[in-house]
Amino acid sequence: MSSNNKLIYILPNLFTAGSAFTGIISILASANGEFGKAIFYLVISLVLDGLDGRVARLTKTTSKFGVEFDSLADLVAFGVAPAMLFYFSIGDEFGRFGSLITAMFVVFGAIRLARFNVTTNENEPNMFIGLPIPTAAIVAGFWIGIYNKYEIMQGYEWIFIILMSVLSILMVSNVRYPSFKKVDFSRANYIKALVVLVILFSLLYLYPLESATALISIYTTYGIIRAVWARFFAKNIKIKEQK
């Protein structure tokens, strides 16, 4: 194998290593009380995590080592890092219960990653079974950012106990979430897509934290609403139609 080919195989793993590295930096920032920096490094980890898979697919250098390395990096960046952010900013106020919720988020995140690895070939390519751990991490991180930014949130720390618990359960649930990895852009209405993107980027420019928090929260809530609809309402409609 030539040196150029070896470099191509190393490239996606470098992005994975970068994701784990920034995850560790996020943990250190949380421990030092620098929660804004911790959230920033969490976002950098998310970007790097998105790049490693795409680079591997584009260069056709996917490997079992890369998959396992990616999962271990994800556990650090999206399991431990947001859990420590939660604990050092809010969770420690709840004593042992806060420690329990922190640990539960990491453990359930590990279960989510393990299940994804063993069932990835069996699931629908356009759907995730359970909330992806990067999404759970970003939801937790952004809402903690809202908590630290707005004084009105002070006194409602118990809400974040519920939030972290719900995110943990969603990761190991059977709730389905849409995947945008294989979106067919050839069928998209380019004018509508452009208008929507301009509006979204405008909101992100004006209110970056608030807009990003709203978007990722809508995505998370959508899965819950979709599951409830499929479980109760859609089933009842089918029964009535059969009658």
KEKE-3310 file (N, C-alpha, C; in steps of 0.2 Angstrom, whole numbers, plus 5000, padded with zeros to 4 digits):
npx = (5004:5003:5010:5001:4989:4989:4988:4975:4967:4970:4965:4950:4950:4958:4949:4940:4948:4951:4938:4936:4947:4943:4932:4937:4943:4932:4927:4937:4935:4922:4925:4932:4923:4920:4908:4903:4914:4915:4903:4905:4916:4910:4902:4911:4916:4905:4905:4917:4914:4904:4911:4920:4914:4908:4920:4926:4916:4916:4930:4930:4935:4930:4930:4931:4939:4938:4924:4923:4932:4926:4914:4920:4925:4914:4907:4915:4915:4901:4895:4902:4907:4895:4888:4897:4897:4883:4884:4894:4888:4875:4870:4878:4872:4861:4866:4869:4859:4860:4872:4869:4860:4869:4878:4869:4866:4878:4880:4868:4870:4881:4875:4867:4876:4882:4871:4868:4879:4878:4866:4865:4865:4853:4843:4832:4839:4836:4832:4834:4835:4830:4836:4849:4866:4874:4864:4857:4867:4870:4857:4856:4868:4865:4854:4858:4867:4857:4852:4862:4864:4852:4845:4832:4830:4835:4833:4825:4831:4828:4821:4831:4835:4825:4825:4838:4836:4825:4831:4841:4833:4827:4837:4839:4827:4814:4810:4808:4819:4821:4834:4847:4857:4856:4849:4839:4843:4840:4827:4822:4814:4821:4820:4811:4819:4830:4824:4820:4832:4839:4831:4833:4847:4848:4841:4850:4861:4856:4851:4860:4862:4849:4841:4847:4845:4831:4829:4835:4828:4815:4817:4820:4808:4799:4801:4796:4782:4778:4780:4770:4759:4759:4757:4745:4735:4735:4734:4721:4714:4715:4708:4695:4693:4693:4682)
npy = (4994:5011:5026:5037:5031:5025:5037:5041:5031:5034:5047:5048:5043:5052:5063:5057:5055:5068:5072:5065:5071:5084:5082:5078:5090:5098:5092:5095:5109:5110:5105:5116:5125:5133:5134:5139:5137:5123:5119:5124:5117:5105:5106:5107:5094:5088:5092:5087:5073:5071:5073:5063:5051:5054:5057:5045:5037:5044:5042:5029:5021:5014:5005:4991:4994:5008:5010:5004:5013:5025:5024:5023:5035:5043:5040:5046:5060:5063:5056:5056:5069:5079:5074:5077:5091:5093:5089:5097:5109:5109:5097:5093:5100:5092:5081:5064:5060:5068:5063:5050:5052:5058:5047:5038:5044:5042:5028:5023:5030:5022:5010:5013:5016:5003:4995:5001:4998:4984:4982:4990:4985:4980:4989:5002:5012:5026:5029:5031:5021:5024:5039:5047:5047:5059:5069:5069:5073:5086:5092:5092:5100:5112:5117:5118:5128:5138:5139:5144:5157:5164:5172:5170:5156:5151:5142:5133:5120:5107:5104:5100:5089:5080:5082:5076:5063:5060:5061:5051:5039:5040:5037:5023:5019:5013:5023:5031:5040:5052:5050:5060:5057:5050:5059:5062:5073:5076:5076:5086:5102:5115:5129:5131:5125:5133:5145:5141:5137:5150:5157:5149:5151:5164:5166:5158:5166:5178:5174:5163:5152:5151:5148:5137:5128:5128:5121:5109:5104:5103:5093:5082:5081:5078:5065:5059:5063:5057:5044:5042:5045:5035:5024:5025:5034:5032:5018:5017:5023:5014:5003:5008:5010:4997:4992)
npz = (5000:4996:5002:5001:5000:5013:5021:5017:5023:5037:5038:5041:5054:5061:5062:5070:5082:5085:5088:5100:5108:5109:5116:5128:5132:5134:5145:5154:5154:5160:5172:5177:5178:5167:5158:5146:5137:5138:5131:5119:5114:5114:5103:5093:5094:5089:5076:5071:5073:5064:5052:5051:5048:5035:5028:5028:5020:5008:5004:5004:5014:5025:5040:5052:5063:5062:5065:5078:5085:5083:5091:5104:5105:5103:5115:5125:5120:5119:5128:5142:5142:5141:5152:5162:5161:5164:5178:5185:5183:5187:5192:5204:5214:5218:5226:5229:5221:5210:5205:5202:5191:5182:5180:5174:5162:5155:5155:5149:5137:5132:5131:5120:5110:5108:5105:5093:5085:5084:5077:5066:5053:5051:5053:5047:5034:5034:5046:5064:5078:5093:5102:5094:5102:5100:5097:5109:5118:5113:5115:5129:5132:5126:5132:5145:5142:5140:5153:5160:5154:5155:5169:5173:5173:5184:5199:5194:5193:5194:5183:5174:5179:5176:5162:5158:5162:5154:5141:5143:5143:5131:5122:5124:5120:5109:5101:5085:5075:5062:5050:5042:5034:5022:5013:4999:4988:4975:4973:4980:4982:4976:4978:4989:4998:4999:5003:5016:5022:5022:5031:5042:5044:5046:5058:5066:5066:5072:5084:5090:5100:5106:5094:5089:5100:5100:5088:5089:5100:5095:5085:5094:5101:5091:5088:5100:5099:5087:5090:5100:5093:5083:5091:5098:5092:5078:5077:5083:5072:5062:5067:5067:5053:5049:5055)
capx = (5000:5007:5010:4995:4983:4989:4986:4968:4965:4971:4962:4944:4952:4961:4944:4938:4953:4949:4932:4938:4951:4939:4927:4941:4944:4925:4926:4941:4932:4917:4928:4935:4918:4920:4903:4902:4919:4913:4898:4909:4920:4905:4899:4917:4916:4899:4907:4922:4911:4900:4916:4924:4910:4907:4926:4927:4912:4919:4936:4929:4940:4927:4933:4929:4942:4935:4918:4924:4936:4921:4910:4923:4926:4907:4906:4919:4913:4894:4892:4905:4907:4889:4886:4901:4894:4877:4885:4897:4884:4868:4869:4881:4867:4857:4870:4869:4854:4863:4877:4865:4857:4875:4880:4864:4866:4884:4878:4863:4873:4885:4871:4864:4881:4883:4865:4868:4884:4876:4860:4865:4863:4846:4838:4830:4844:4834:4829:4838:4831:4832:4839:4857:4869:4876:4859:4856:4872:4869:4851:4858:4873:4862:4849:4862:4869:4851:4851:4868:4863:4846:4844:4825:4830:4838:4827:4821:4836:4824:4819:4836:4835:4820:4828:4843:4833:4821:4836:4844:4828:4826:4843:4839:4821:4813:4807:4812:4821:4824:4841:4848:4863:4855:4843:4839:4843:4838:4819:4820:4812:4827:4818:4808:4824:4834:4821:4820:4839:4840:4828:4836:4854:4847:4839:4856:4865:4854:4851:4863:4861:4842:4839:4850:4842:4824:4829:4837:4823:4810:4819:4819:4801:4796:4801:4791:4775:4777:4779:4764:4754:4759:4755:4738:4730:4736:4731:4713:4711:4715:4703:4689:4693:4692:4675)
capy = (5000:5017:5031:5041:5026:5025:5043:5041:5027:5038:5053:5048:5042:5058:5067:5053:5057:5075:5072:5063:5076:5090:5080:5078:5097:5100:5089:5099:5116:5109:5105:5122:5130:5137:5130:5141:5134:5116:5118:5126:5111:5099:5107:5105:5087:5085:5093:5082:5067:5071:5073:5057:5046:5056:5056:5037:5035:5047:5039:5021:5018:5012:4998:4989:4998:5014:5009:5004:5019:5030:5022:5024:5042:5046:5039:5051:5066:5064:5053:5058:5076:5082:5072:5081:5098:5094:5088:5102:5116:5108:5090:5092:5102:5086:5076:5057:5059:5071:5058:5045:5054:5059:5041:5035:5046:5039:5021:5023:5032:5017:5005:5016:5015:4996:4993:5004:4994:4977:4982:4995:4983:4977:4995:5006:5017:5033:5030:5029:5018:5028:5045:5046:5050:5066:5073:5069:5077:5093:5095:5093:5105:5119:5119:5120:5135:5143:5140:5149:5163:5168:5171:5167:5149:5149:5140:5127:5115:5101:5102:5097:5082:5077:5082:5071:5057:5058:5060:5044:5034:5040:5034:5016:5017:5011:5028:5032:5047:5052:5051:5064:5055:5048:5063:5062:5080:5077:5076:5092:5108:5119:5136:5131:5123:5139:5150:5138:5138:5157:5159:5146:5154:5171:5165:5156:5172:5183:5171:5156:5147:5150:5145:5130:5124:5126:5116:5102:5102:5101:5086:5077:5081:5075:5058:5057:5064:5052:5037:5042:5045:5028:5019:5026:5037:5028:5012:5018:5025:5008:4999:5011:5009:4990:4991)
capz = (5000:4995:5008:5000:5002:5020:5023:5016:5029:5043:5038:5045:5061:5064:5064:5076:5087:5086:5092:5107:5111:5111:5121:5135:5133:5136:5152:5159:5155:5164:5179:5179:5179:5161:5155:5139:5133:5137:5126:5112:5113:5113:5096:5089:5094:5085:5069:5069:5072:5057:5046:5051:5044:5028:5024:5027:5015:5002:5002:5004:5019:5031:5043:5058:5068:5062:5068:5085:5087:5083:5096:5110:5105:5105:5122:5128:5118:5119:5134:5148:5142:5143:5159:5167:5160:5169:5185:5187:5182:5190:5196:5211:5219:5220:5229:5226:5215:5204:5203:5199:5184:5178:5178:5170:5155:5152:5154:5143:5130:5130:5128:5114:5105:5107:5101:5086:5081:5082:5073:5061:5046:5052:5054:5041:5033:5035:5053:5070:5083:5099:5101:5094:5108:5099:5098:5117:5121:5111:5118:5136:5132:5124:5137:5151:5140:5141:5160:5162:5151:5158:5176:5174:5173:5191:5203:5190:5192:5194:5176:5171:5181:5171:5155:5158:5163:5148:5136:5144:5142:5124:5119:5124:5118:5102:5097:5079:5073:5055:5048:5036:5031:5015:5010:4991:4986:4968:4974:4984:4979:4978:4980:4996:5003:4999:5008:5023:5024:5023:5037:5048:5045:5049:5065:5070:5066:5077:5091:5089:5106:5107:5088:5089:5106:5098:5082:5091:5104:5090:5083:5099:5103:5086:5089:5105:5097:5082:5093:5103:5087:5080:5097:5101:5087:5071:5078:5083:5066:5058:5069:5065:5046:5048:5057)
cpx = (5004:5006:5003:4989:4983:4986:4978:4965:4965:4967:4955:4945:4955:4955:4940:4942:4952:4943:4933:4942:4947:4934:4931:4942:4938:4925:4931:4938:4926:4919:4930:4929:4917:4915:4902:4908:4917:4908:4901:4913:4916:4903:4905:4917:4911:4901:4912:4919:4907:4905:4919:4920:4909:4914:4927:4923:4914:4925:4936:4934:4937:4930:4930:4932:4940:4929:4919:4927:4931:4916:4913:4924:4919:4905:4909:4916:4906:4891:4895:4905:4901:4887:4890:4899:4888:4879:4889:4893:4878:4868:4872:4876:4862:4860:4870:4864:4856:4868:4874:4863:4863:4877:4875:4864:4872:4882:4873:4866:4878:4881:4868:4869:4882:4877:4865:4873:4882:4870:4860:4864:4856:4841:4837:4836:4842:4831:4834:4833:4834:4835:4846:4860:4872:4870:4857:4861:4871:4862:4853:4863:4870:4857:4853:4865:4863:4851:4856:4867:4857:4845:4837:4825:4832:4832:4823:4826:4833:4822:4824:4837:4831:4822:4833:4841:4829:4826:4840:4839:4827:4831:4842:4832:4820:4810:4812:4813:4823:4831:4842:4854:4862:4849:4844:4838:4840:4830:4817:4818:4817:4825:4815:4814:4829:4831:4821:4827:4841:4837:4831:4843:4853:4845:4846:4861:4863:4854:4854:4861:4853:4839:4841:4846:4835:4824:4830:4831:4817:4811:4818:4812:4797:4796:4796:4784:4774:4776:4772:4758:4753:4756:4748:4733:4730:4732:4723:4710:4710:4710:4696:4688:4691:4684:4670)
cpy = (5006:5022:5035:5037:5026:5031:5044:5037:5031:5044:5053:5047:5048:5063:5064:5055:5064:5076:5070:5068:5082:5088:5080:5086:5100:5098:5094:5106:5115:5109:5111:5128:5134:5133:5132:5138:5126:5115:5120:5120:5105:5100:5105:5098:5084:5086:5088:5075:5066:5070:5066:5051:5048:5055:5049:5035:5038:5044:5031:5018:5016:5005:4997:4993:5005:5015:5009:5010:5025:5030:5024:5032:5046:5045:5044:5058:5068:5060:5056:5066:5080:5080:5076:5088:5098:5093:5094:5109:5115:5102:5090:5095:5097:5081:5070:5056:5062:5066:5053:5046:5055:5052:5037:5037:5043:5032:5020:5025:5026:5011:5007:5014:5007:4993:4995:4999:4987:4976:4986:4992:4980:4983:4998:5011:5024:5034:5028:5026:5020:5034:5045:5050:5057:5071:5074:5074:5085:5096:5097:5100:5112:5121:5121:5127:5140:5144:5145:5156:5167:5166:5169:5160:5147:5147:5134:5122:5108:5099:5099:5090:5078:5077:5077:5064:5055:5057:5053:5039:5034:5037:5027:5014:5015:5017:5030:5039:5047:5054:5055:5063:5053:5052:5063:5070:5081:5078:5083:5098:5114:5126:5136:5129:5129:5144:5147:5139:5145:5159:5156:5149:5161:5171:5163:5162:5177:5180:5164:5151:5146:5146:5138:5125:5123:5121:5109:5099:5099:5094:5081:5076:5077:5068:5055:5057:5059:5045:5037:5042:5038:5023:5020:5028:5033:5022:5012:5019:5019:5004:5002:5010:5002:4989:4994)
cpz = (5000:5001:5007:5002:5010:5023:5023:5022:5035:5044:5042:5052:5064:5066:5070:5082:5089:5090:5099:5111:5113:5116:5128:5137:5136:5143:5157:5160:5160:5172:5182:5179:5172:5156:5147:5134:5132:5132:5119:5110:5111:5105:5091:5088:5089:5077:5066:5068:5066:5051:5045:5046:5037:5024:5023:5021:5008:4999:5002:5008:5026:5033:5049:5064:5068:5066:5076:5088:5088:5089:5103:5110:5106:5112:5127:5127:5119:5125:5141:5148:5144:5150:5164:5167:5165:5176:5188:5187:5187:5195:5203:5216:5222:5224:5226:5220:5209:5201:5199:5192:5179:5175:5173:5163:5152:5150:5149:5137:5128:5127:5121:5108:5103:5103:5094:5082:5079:5078:5067:5054:5046:5051:5047:5040:5034:5042:5058:5075:5090:5097:5100:5099:5106:5100:5106:5120:5119:5114:5125:5136:5131:5129:5144:5149:5141:5149:5163:5159:5154:5165:5178:5175:5180:5195:5200:5188:5191:5187:5172:5173:5177:5164:5154:5158:5157:5142:5137:5142:5134:5120:5118:5122:5111:5098:5091:5077:5066:5054:5042:5032:5023:5012:5002:4989:4979:4968:4977:4980:4981:4981:4987:5000:5004:5004:5015:5026:5026:5030:5043:5049:5048:5056:5069:5070:5071:5084:5090:5094:5106:5101:5088:5094:5103:5093:5085:5096:5100:5087:5088:5101:5097:5086:5094:5102:5091:5085:5097:5098:5084:5085:5098:5095:5081:5072:5079:5077:5061:5060:5067:5057:5045:5050:5051)
residu = (MET:SER:SER:ASN:ASN:LYS:LEU:ILE:TYR:ILE:LEU:PRO:ASN:LEU:PHE:THR:ALA:GLY:SER:ALA:PHE:THR:GLY:ILE:ILE:SER:ILE:LEU:ALA:SER:ALA:ASN:GLY:GLU:PHE:GLY:LYS:ALA:ILE:PHE:TYR:LEU:VAL:ILE:SER:LEU:VAL:LEU:ASP:GLY:LEU:ASP:GLY:ARG:VAL:ALA:ARG:LEU:THR:LYS:THR:THR:SER:LYS:PHE:GLY:VAL:GLU:PHE:ASP:SER:LEU:ALA:ASP:LEU:VAL:ALA:PHE:GLY:VAL:ALA:PRO:ALA:MET:LEU:PHE:TYR:PHE:SER:ILE:GLY:ASP:GLU:PHE:GLY:ARG:PHE:GLY:SER:LEU:ILE:THR:ALA:MET:PHE:VAL:VAL:PHE:GLY:ALA:ILE:ARG:LEU:ALA:ARG:PHE:ASN:VAL:THR:THR:ASN:GLU:ASN:GLU:PRO:ASN:MET:PHE:ILE:GLY:LEU:PRO:ILE:PRO:THR:ALA:ALA:ILE:VAL:ALA:GLY:PHE:TRP:ILE:GLY:ILE:TYR:ASN:LYS:TYR:GLU:ILE:MET:GLN:GLY:TYR:GLU:TRP:ILE:PHE:ILE:ILE:LEU:MET:SER:VAL:LEU:SER:ILE:LEU:MET:VAL:SER:ASN:VAL:ARG:TYR:PRO:SER:PHE:LYS:LYS:VAL:ASP:PHE:SER:ARG:ALA:ASN:TYR:ILE:LYS:ALA:LEU:VAL:VAL:LEU:VAL:ILE:LEU:PHE:SER:LEU:LEU:TYR:LEU:TYR:PRO:LEU:GLU:SER:ALA:THR:ALA:LEU:ILE:SER:ILE:TYR:THR:THR:TYR:GLY:ILE:ILE:ARG:ALA:VAL:TRP:ALA:ARG:PHE:PHE:ALA:LYS:ASN:ILE:LYS:ILE:LYS:GLU:GLN:LYS)
# end
